[in-house]
Amino acid sequence: MQVWALDGIAEVAAGDDLATIIGDALAADAEGVVDGDILVVTSKIVSKAEGRQLAASDREDAITAETVRVVAVRGTTRIVENRLGVVGAAAGVDASNTPEGTILLLPIDPDASARALCAALRERFGVRLGIVVSDTLGRAWRIGQTDIAIGAAGMRVVDDLRGETDAQGRPLVVTVPVVADEIASAGDLVKGKATGRPVAVVRGLSRYVTDEIDTPGARTLPRTGEHDMFRLGTDEAIGMGRQVGYADGFAAGRASRD
């Protein structure tokens, strides 16, 4: 597997044709483009092209608007589930790598953005390409951050190994590597956060690239609702327990009086 970042991508602004910008950078790259390549595209440039920029003074309101569920609050930090199903800090609202005094929201539909890029670049170069739209995320039980896929097209986002056997012949029951996230993190190793290179090429993983563009995307990856085993933060769970206990006690007391 080879991974490298593309040069020659200038600052992206609202209304820019991202497929043309990335396509020109690919055409100028010494390695060119081959069938089965996967492009990791930082969500920031997708958001910028789609005009998802706001004044920084609107940050708290923007976080609230992007939030569908508050998971935990510590000080001024809100850990929430955003409208894409991703649980993280500040609903993905970001002030890094944006012009002074502005913030960026995540793309409205990163999977749709990935499909549009995938279709345009496949048509231009005549090869099968996969697209991952990536964003940075912290993890509840790990320090620091890593990149994950919030959008994908033209590729399988998971490698479902359930039903196969391991090296000792034992059946695999729960093994489903999320290759889209692994590819997003690999891309981040070469793109970096402050190098001005928002797109990476991953070569050698053509087994995950599909003939179809409209494949199940990254929206299928978050565990939400009944599948979320850690739905509440500790303080929120305790608070809810107290509320439920108080309500049950009140109801029991009223029933005994009746």
Phi, psi and chi 1 to 4 in degrees:
 res  aa     phi    psi   chi1   chi2   chi3   chi4
   1 MET       -  137.2 -174.8  177.7   77.6      -
   2 GLN  -120.3  141.5  -61.5  171.5  -78.8      -
   3 VAL  -137.7  128.9 -171.5      -      -      -
   4 TRP  -149.5  157.8   68.1   94.4      -      -
   5 ALA   -95.6  146.8      -      -      -      -
   6 LEU   -84.8  137.5  -69.7  177.2      -      -
   7 ASP   -93.1  169.5  -68.7  -45.4      -      -
   8 GLY    86.2   15.1      -      -      -      -
   9 ILE  -103.5  111.7  -63.4  179.3      -      -
  10 ALA   -81.4  179.7      -      -      -      -
  11 GLU   -57.6  131.4 -178.3   66.7   23.6      -
  12 VAL   -94.6  138.8  174.1      -      -      -
  13 ALA  -123.9  164.2      -      -      -      -
  14 ALA   -56.4  132.0      -      -      -      -
  15 GLY    91.1   -8.6      -      -      -      -
  16 ASP   -64.3  147.1  -78.0   -7.7      -      -
  17 ASP   -85.1   96.6 -174.5  -21.6      -      -
  18 LEU   -65.7  -35.2 -157.0   53.8      -      -
  19 ALA   -63.3  -38.8      -      -      -      -
  20 THR   -69.1  -41.7  -63.5      -      -      -
  21 ILE   -61.8  -48.5  -68.5  171.0      -      -
  22 ILE   -69.1  -39.4  -65.7  173.1      -      -
  23 GLY   -61.2  -40.5      -      -      -      -
  24 ASP   -64.7  -39.5  -70.4  -12.5      -      -
  25 ALA   -65.9  -38.3      -      -      -      -
  26 LEU   -65.3  -42.9  -86.7  173.2      -      -
  27 ALA   -63.5  -31.7      -      -      -      -
  28 ALA   -86.7  -11.6      -      -      -      -
  29 ASP   -72.2  139.8 -172.3   68.8      -      -
  30 ALA   -62.8  -29.1      -      -      -      -
  31 GLU   -84.1  -12.7  -61.9  -65.4  -29.4      -
  32 GLY    65.6 -155.3      -      -      -      -
  33 VAL  -138.8  137.0   57.0      -      -      -
  34 VAL  -129.9  162.2  -57.5      -      -      -
  35 ASP   -58.4  132.7 -171.5   83.1      -      -
  36 GLY    95.9   -4.2      -      -      -      -
  37 ASP   -66.2  149.3  -79.0   -7.6      -      -
  38 ILE  -121.8  129.3  -61.9  172.5      -      -
  39 LEU  -101.0  131.5  -56.5 -176.6      -      -
  40 VAL  -103.8  114.6 -177.6      -      -      -
  41 VAL  -112.4  120.5 -178.4      -      -      -
  42 THR   -61.2  131.6  -56.9      -      -      -
  43 SER   -59.9  -24.6   62.8      -      -      -
  44 LYS   -58.9  -42.5  -79.4 -172.6  174.7   61.9
  45 ILE   -74.6  -26.4   64.4  170.2      -      -
  46 VAL   -67.3  -45.6  178.2      -      -      -
  47 SER   -61.3  -42.4  -66.9      -      -      -
  48 LYS   -63.2  -46.2  -71.2  176.4  179.2  178.6
  49 ALA   -62.8  -31.4      -      -      -      -
  50 GLU   -89.9    5.0  -65.9  178.9   -4.3      -
  51 GLY    71.6   33.5      -      -      -      -
  52 ARG   -90.9   37.2  -61.2  -76.1  -73.0  161.0
  53 GLN  -104.6  138.9 -155.7  166.4   65.1      -
  54 LEU  -133.3  164.9  -64.5  174.9      -      -
  55 ALA   -68.1  140.7      -      -      -      -
  56 ALA   -59.4  -27.2      -      -      -      -
  57 SER   -64.7  -15.4   58.0      -      -      -
  58 ASP   -94.4    9.9  -64.1  -27.9      -      -
  59 ARG   -58.4  -51.1 -176.2  174.3 -174.2  -88.4
  60 GLU   -64.0  -40.3  -65.5  -55.3  -45.5      -
  61 ASP   -65.1  -36.9  -71.1  -19.5      -      -
  62 ALA   -66.2  -41.6      -      -      -      -
  63 ILE   -59.9  -45.0  -66.2  171.6      -      -
  64 THR   -61.0  -42.9  -60.9      -      -      -
  65 ALA   -66.7  -31.4      -      -      -      -
  66 GLU   -86.0   -6.9  -66.5  -73.5  -67.6      -
  67 THR   -92.1  133.3  -64.2      -      -      -
  68 VAL  -108.1  -16.5  -60.7      -      -      -
  69 ARG  -160.0  129.7  176.2  171.9   62.8   91.9
  70 VAL   -85.6  124.2  176.1      -      -      -
  71 VAL   -94.4  -44.1  176.8      -      -      -
  72 ALA  -160.4  151.9      -      -      -      -
  73 VAL  -130.9  130.0  177.9      -      -      -
  74 ARG  -136.5  110.4  177.5  167.3  -64.9 -179.1
  75 GLY    63.5 -124.9      -      -      -      -
  76 THR   -93.9    0.7   59.5      -      -      -
  77 THR   -92.4  127.3  -59.8      -      -      -
  78 ARG  -110.5  122.2  -78.0 -173.2  -84.2  172.6
  79 ILE   -97.6  119.3  -53.9  -61.4      -      -
  80 VAL  -136.8  162.3  -54.8      -      -      -
  81 GLU   -92.7  123.9  177.5 -172.4  -25.9      -
  82 ASN   -91.6 -179.0   67.7   16.4      -      -
  83 ARG   -68.9  -12.4   55.9 -174.1  175.6   71.0
  84 LEU   -89.8   -2.2  -59.3  175.7      -      -
  85 GLY    88.8    0.2      -      -      -      -
  86 VAL   -84.9  130.5  176.9      -      -      -
  87 VAL   -98.7  121.1  175.0      -      -      -
  88 GLY  -171.2 -174.8      -      -      -      -
  89 ALA   -76.9  136.5      -      -      -      -
  90 ALA    59.9   22.5      -      -      -      -
  91 ALA    59.0   21.3      -      -      -      -
  92 GLY    82.9    1.4      -      -      -      -
  93 VAL   -71.1  127.7  177.3      -      -      -
  94 ASP  -133.3  143.8 -159.2  -10.7      -      -
  95 ALA  -114.7    3.7      -      -      -      -
  96 SER   -89.6  148.9   63.6      -      -      -
  97 ASN    54.7   36.9  -69.4  -47.9      -      -
  98 THR  -129.8  156.1   66.8      -      -      -
  99 PRO   -56.8  149.2  -25.6   35.0      -      -
 100 GLU   -52.6  133.8 -172.3   67.6   27.7      -
 101 GLY    84.1   10.3      -      -      -      -
 102 THR  -127.9  161.3   65.8      -      -      -
 103 ILE  -130.2  163.6   56.0  172.4      -      -
 104 LEU  -121.1  136.0  -85.7  179.6      -      -
 105 LEU   -93.5  158.2  -50.4 -177.4      -      -
 106 LEU   -67.8  158.4  -67.8  175.0      -      -
 107 PRO   -55.1  150.8  -24.2   34.5      -      -
 108 ILE   -62.5  -44.4  -66.9  175.4      -      -
 109 ASP  -141.6   87.7 -174.3  -15.7      -      -
 110 PRO   -60.0  -32.5  -23.5   34.4      -      -
 111 ASP   -64.8  -42.3  -77.3  -27.7      -      -
 112 ALA   -64.7  -39.4      -      -      -      -
 113 SER   -61.8  -42.2  -57.8      -      -      -
 114 ALA   -64.2  -40.6      -      -      -      -
 115 ARG   -64.0  -40.3  -70.6 -167.1  -64.2  -90.9
 116 ALA   -64.3  -44.0      -      -      -      -
 117 LEU   -62.8  -44.2  -79.2  173.4      -      -
 118 CYS   -61.2  -45.3 -167.8      -      -      -
 119 ALA   -63.5  -45.1      -      -      -      -
 120 ALA   -66.6  -41.9      -      -      -      -
 121 LEU   -75.4  -33.7  -68.2  171.0      -      -
 122 ARG   -64.2  -41.1  -76.2 -171.7  179.2 -161.3
 123 GLU   -65.4  -40.5 -178.8  177.3    2.4      -
 124 ARG   -67.8  -42.4  175.0  168.9  175.1  173.2
 125 PHE  -102.2  -11.4  -67.2  101.9      -      -
 126 GLY    69.0   26.7      -      -      -      -
 127 VAL  -132.1  162.7  -62.5      -      -      -
 128 ARG   -80.3  124.1  -63.1  178.5  -47.8  146.3
 129 LEU  -123.6  148.4  -65.5  174.2      -      -
 130 GLY  -107.2  151.7      -      -      -      -
 131 ILE  -126.5  132.4  -60.0  -71.4      -      -
 132 VAL  -120.8  125.8  169.2      -      -      -
 133 VAL   -97.0  121.6  176.6      -      -      -
 134 SER  -112.2  154.9   67.0      -      -      -
 135 ASP  -146.0  161.0 -167.4   42.0      -      -
 136 THR   -92.2  138.2  -57.4      -      -      -
 137 LEU  -142.3  138.0 -175.5   73.7      -      -
 138 GLY   -85.9  161.9      -      -      -      -
 139 ARG  -119.2  144.3  -73.6   78.5   42.3   79.7
 140 ALA   -60.8  -35.1      -      -      -      -
 141 TRP  -116.6   22.0  -65.7  -77.9      -      -
 142 ARG  -138.4  142.2  -54.0  -77.8  -72.8 -175.4
 143 ILE   -74.9  160.1   64.8  168.3      -      -
 144 GLY    74.0 -165.4      -      -      -      -
 145 GLN  -133.5  162.7  -61.3   83.2   31.3      -
 146 THR  -141.5  165.9 -172.4      -      -      -
 147 ASP   -92.1  143.4  -92.7   27.6      -      -
 148 ILE  -128.4  168.1   65.1  164.3      -      -
 149 ALA   -89.2  124.1      -      -      -      -
 150 ILE  -109.2   -7.3   63.8  168.3      -      -
 151 GLY  -149.6  149.5      -      -      -      -
 152 ALA  -160.5  152.1      -      -      -      -
 153 ALA  -158.1  150.7      -      -      -      -
 154 GLY    71.5   18.9      -      -      -      -
 155 MET  -158.8  163.8   58.0  172.8  -70.7      -
 156 ARG   -84.2  130.8  -69.4 -172.9  -73.2  129.2
 157 VAL   -86.6  -19.2  -65.8      -      -      -
 158 VAL  -129.7  158.4  -61.6      -      -      -
 159 ASP  -116.7   91.8 -170.2   14.4      -      -
 160 ASP   -77.7  106.9 -166.8  -17.6      -      -
 161 LEU  -100.4    4.5  -58.7  177.6      -      -
 162 ARG   -61.7  134.6  -69.5  173.2  -64.0 -177.6
 163 GLY    97.7  -16.6      -      -      -      -
 164 GLU   -86.2 -178.2  -60.8 -174.1   20.5      -
 165 THR  -121.5  153.2   56.7      -      -      -
 166 ASP   -82.7 -172.8   64.9   12.3      -      -
 167 ALA   -64.6  -21.1      -      -      -      -
 168 GLN   -97.5    5.1  -76.3   72.0   42.9      -
 169 GLY    86.7    6.1      -      -      -      -
 170 ARG   -82.8  142.9  -68.6 -173.9  -69.6  -94.3
 171 PRO   -68.8  141.6   23.9  -33.4      -      -
 172 LEU   -90.7  124.7  -61.6  173.0      -      -
 173 VAL  -106.2  -37.0  179.3      -      -      -
 174 VAL  -126.0   11.3  -63.7      -      -      -
 175 THR   -83.0  105.6  -54.4      -      -      -
 176 VAL  -136.2   80.7 -174.8      -      -      -
 177 PRO   -58.8  132.7  -22.9   33.6      -      -
 178 VAL   -89.8   86.8 -175.0      -      -      -
 179 VAL   -65.9  -28.9  -67.0      -      -      -
 180 ALA   -62.9  -40.9      -      -      -      -
 181 ASP   -67.9  -40.6  -75.1   -9.2      -      -
 182 GLU   -64.1  -39.8  -66.2  173.9  -35.5      -
 183 ILE   -67.7  -39.9  -68.8  167.5      -      -
 184 ALA   -59.5  -42.7      -      -      -      -
 185 SER   -68.3  -37.8  -68.7      -      -      -
 186 ALA   -61.9  -41.7      -      -      -      -
 187 GLY   -62.8  -37.3      -      -      -      -
 188 ASP   -64.8  -29.0 -173.3   53.9      -      -
 189 LEU   -62.4  -29.7  -69.5  174.5      -      -
 190 VAL  -103.2  -26.4  -63.4      -      -      -
 191 LYS   -74.1  -43.4  -70.5 -169.1  -75.5   93.9
 192 GLY    71.9  179.0      -      -      -      -
 193 LYS  -105.0  -14.5  -58.4  -61.7 -176.4 -171.8
 194 ALA  -137.8   26.8      -      -      -      -
 195 THR  -102.9   -7.6   61.6      -      -      -
 196 GLY    70.0   26.4      -      -      -      -
 197 ARG  -124.6   90.2  -62.6 -167.3  -63.8  174.6
 198 PRO   -88.2    2.6   33.1  -35.6      -      -
 199 VAL  -131.0  133.4  179.4      -      -      -
 200 ALA  -120.3  151.3      -      -      -      -
 201 VAL  -108.1  129.5 -178.5      -      -      -
 202 VAL  -114.0  120.3  179.0      -      -      -
 203 ARG  -118.9  140.6 -178.3  168.1  -66.2  171.6
 204 GLY   110.3    3.4      -      -      -      -
 205 LEU  -119.5   37.1  -62.5  179.3      -      -
 206 SER   -63.5  -17.8   59.9      -      -      -
 207 ARG   -63.7  -18.6   62.0 -172.5 -179.7  -84.5
 208 TYR   -95.1   -9.2  -60.6  122.6      -      -
 209 VAL   -85.6  136.6  178.0      -      -      -
 210 THR  -109.9  162.3   59.8      -      -      -
 211 ASP   -69.1  -34.6  -67.6  -25.3      -      -
 212 GLU   -82.1  149.0  -57.0   80.5   14.7      -
 213 ILE   -90.4  -42.2  -67.9  172.9      -      -
 214 ASP   -85.1   72.7 -169.7    5.5      -      -
 215 THR   -98.5  163.3   52.0      -      -      -
 216 PRO   -54.8  123.3  -27.5   36.3      -      -
 217 GLY   -94.4 -163.5      -      -      -      -
 218 ALA   -70.2  -18.2      -      -      -      -
 219 ARG   -64.5  -16.9 -170.6   63.8  179.5   84.9
 220 THR   -82.2   -5.7   63.9      -      -      -
 221 LEU   -88.5  -37.5  -61.7  176.9      -      -
 222 PRO   -63.8  142.3  -23.0   34.8      -      -
 223 ARG   -94.1  110.2  -81.2 -179.2  169.5  165.7
 224 THR  -128.2  172.4   57.0      -      -      -
 225 GLY    59.0 -132.3      -      -      -      -
 226 GLU   -68.6  -14.9   63.3 -178.6   12.7      -
 227 HIS   -87.4   -7.9  -58.6  -68.8      -      -
 228 ASP   -87.2  109.0 -176.4   -5.3      -      -
 229 MET   -80.9   -9.4  -66.7 -174.7  -70.1      -
 230 PHE  -129.7   56.1  -49.9   98.9      -      -
 231 ARG   -65.2  -32.1 -173.7  168.4  176.0   80.4
 232 LEU  -122.2  150.1  -62.8  172.7      -      -
 233 GLY   -71.0  164.6      -      -      -      -
 234 THR   -57.3  -51.2  -58.7      -      -      -
 235 ASP   -60.3  -40.9  -69.0  -14.6      -      -
 236 GLU   -67.7  -38.4  -72.5   70.8   26.6      -
 237 ALA   -65.3  -42.8      -      -      -      -
 238 ILE   -63.0  -44.2  -68.3  171.6      -      -
 239 GLY   -60.6  -42.2      -      -      -      -
 240 MET   -65.9  -39.2 -179.7  175.5  -71.8      -
 241 GLY   -61.0  -41.8      -      -      -      -
 242 ARG   -64.8  -41.8  -73.5  171.9  175.4  162.7
 243 GLN   -63.0  -44.4  -70.2  176.7    2.1      -
 244 VAL   -64.4  -43.1  171.2      -      -      -
 245 GLY   -61.9  -42.1      -      -      -      -
 246 TYR   -64.4  -44.1  173.9   79.9      -      -
 247 ALA   -63.9  -43.0      -      -      -      -
 248 ASP   -64.4  -40.8  -71.8  -11.4      -      -
 249 GLY   -64.8  -42.0      -      -      -      -
 250 PHE   -62.4  -43.7  178.4   81.2      -      -
 251 ALA   -65.5  -39.3      -      -      -      -
 252 ALA   -66.3  -40.4      -      -      -      -
 253 GLY   -64.4  -41.2      -      -      -      -
 254 ARG   -67.0  -39.4 -178.6  170.9 -177.8  175.9
 255 ALA   -62.9  -39.3      -      -      -      -
 256 SER   -67.8  -33.3   65.1      -      -      -
 257 ARG   -71.3  -36.2  -70.1 -165.7  -57.3  -87.9
 258 ASP   -69.8      -  -65.3  -18.0      -      -
